[in-house]
Amino acid sequence: MEHLIELKDVYKIYHMGDEDVHALDGVSLTIDKGEFVAIVGQSGSGKSTAMNIIGCLDVPTSGTYHLGGVDVSTMDDDQQAEIRNKMLGFIFQQYNLIPKLTVLENVELPLLYAGVGAEERKERAVAALGRVGLADKQKNLPSQLSGGQQQRVSIARALAGNPSVILADEPTGALDSRTGREVLGFLQKLNQEGDTVVLITHDNSIAVKAKRIVRLQDGRIIYDGDASDPAAVVQPEETGADGEVGV
Amino acid sequence: MNFTQSFKLALKSLKTSKMRAFLTMLGIIIGVGAVIVILSLGNGMTNMMNSQFEKMGSNLIQVMTYGRGTGGTRDVDVEDLYELVDKYPQYLTGVTPYVSASAKVRYQTDDYARTSVYGVSEAFFKEDTKGTMQGETLAEGRFLSYIDVDRHQNVCVIGDYLAQTAFRGDALGKTISLSGVPYTVIGVLSKSGDSSEGSADDVIYIPYENAQRMGTGTMMMGTDEMFLLTATSRDTASAAKGIVEKRLYKTYQSSDYYMVMTSAEMMDAMNTMMNTMLIVLVAIAAISLLVGGIGIMNIMLVSVTERTREIGIRKSLGAKQKDIRGQFVIEAGTTSAVGGVLGIVFGLLLARAATIAVGAIMSSSMNGITFSAVPTLSDIAVSFGVSVGIGVLFGYLPANKAAKLNPIDALRYD
């Protein structure tokens, strides 16, 4: 069967001065529809690069990436934009709402860029806000909401475009633990309702809320398996290439 | 790309930072305002001149001869031109010298320093149209006759201003002193303007040789003599002009010593001069528009930097390059369009003020023609279009910079 996300031998190499940094060093990964995957790793492990590539914000140096059966690894800026618009819903650590726009206008944005007509746009945005329980806040500005509410708005925005994958980058990073749990509960609920969720985090306690954990270190996958397996949360003890001991 | 949303967004950001928006637009406001005022004044002047020429009649031909120093050959005088009129009746209907005299006008104890005194022949008054070559008509009495001119009679025809002010409406048969010589009023002209001091109604016509004796007054620089001829019609005016020129050339053997102009040509020449002046002035004003455009570009570049994160967010949500570019171009265009509208309003107010000011200064010598500085609709439309165009043009560079931002870097930007 065709996988929803399929990375094959993906390398991402940055040139820093004379040195080549392998942010991703031969990553192969498949994620199927309906999964809830946490990509975990320390900073510098390559998880942000992985998220950029899965999120079609960047292209791999080599290797292929198929999203929904389409090879997106060689697409240009605008083609990627279109894929992001149709297939992906982003949830960011900093919520990334546009402060000048109302909650409703923020949620409408992906639909606006998809070319959805004004009426349908509003209808779908209101419905998405309804799913996160903020239908009554649509006229507010983001600054008038609490952090948790803002993150829920950004979830609604991610949902509005009806994406194939919801990509959450440290979604609880800026929240206190109670609202963080709430947001995670939300992602779990979305997953139960059939959405595919990819969660990127450095925090094991958050990663275990997913069904599957993919652990990255130095650009390589060092664990890929069920989140309930104790091995999934074991911190690697091996030393990195630069001799630094992993935490 | 959703145009209305970008437009609304642009208006919103203008509203939220009014001071900044105003300063950004200032260059455009001043530039458009200046262009509108200049075009308004130009229109007002052109209209005024045209109506003045129209009053004069379109078949008038003006001949000016210039002093030629101590040359031996004789000048062309009015007799030569009479001959010409007799010879070509199908082209020319009349000729008169037109001498501006510097005479002290005095009635009883009052001086009339601004009254113009002109010496003409009886031909200045056209029997067929019952009016002078310049379109004035008689209210009462008669015009100068051949006898009056031939015998240098001390008679005069006066304008409405003197008739009303000096003689209280009862001028016929009374005498008025011109440089100490008493002249009998034989005719009064109808009011042609607002009958104010110094206007076309404040005029006295006397036999031309009498005027020459008084000493000629203010004439166009270097002009020796001036004659007025009338062509049979507007259509024969240029042919008639050719005939006159030929005759003048025969005497002077050079075209440097005379100038012959039909009123249509004078009108054209004035209009051409006016337009050239306007183009230069508008070009200068347009520099301010250019500066305004650069101001907009500057602020848009700042805005792009400030909103890098917003651009990243939009891109992550699927905005293509053209969407981002469009958003910023529309924003720049909206800014300068609003500036353009304000500039037009500003310009209209200034033009109104200019109309009032010029009206106050010139009312006495306007000959009933009003000056009104109003731009044409196309002036306004073009000014508006140009201001939008400038916004779009100068907004493009910053917009393109925004469109090309890398979404990852933009998202990470603080």
Interface residues (C-beta under 8 A of the other chain):
Chain A: N52 G55 L57 D58 D77 D78 A81 E82 R84 N85 K86 F90 F92 N96 L97 I98 K100 L101 L109 P110 L112 Y113 A114 R157 G161
Chain B: N2 Q5 L9 K12 S13 T16 R309 E310 G312 I313 R314 K315 S316 L317 G318 A319 K320 Q321 K322 D323 P407 I408 L411
